[in-house]
Amino acid sequence: MNTGSLALLIPILAILGSFIVSIMKLRERQIRAASEHDSHNNSLLKEVSALRDRVEVLERLVTDDSYGLTQKINNA
């Protein structure tokens, strides 16, 4: 290999190496962001589930016959 080829090969390898490093860093950021989104989604799902349970309890209270009687007493 002559010096001219070597002089061209070194910058080409340096450029390719920097592209590879950039791609690896980007993939690492994407994986980290995906895991953060997953944990955030899980916490939101838990919160929605808890709120649904509370709404079910409130619906049972409102549709209960004794609640209607209490409302009539309070309005009288």
Buried (B, 14 or more C-beta within 10 A) or exposed (E): EEEEEEEEEEEEEEEEEEEEEEEEEEEEEEEEEEEEEEEEEEEEEEEEEEEEEEEEEEEEEEEEEEEEEEEEEEEE
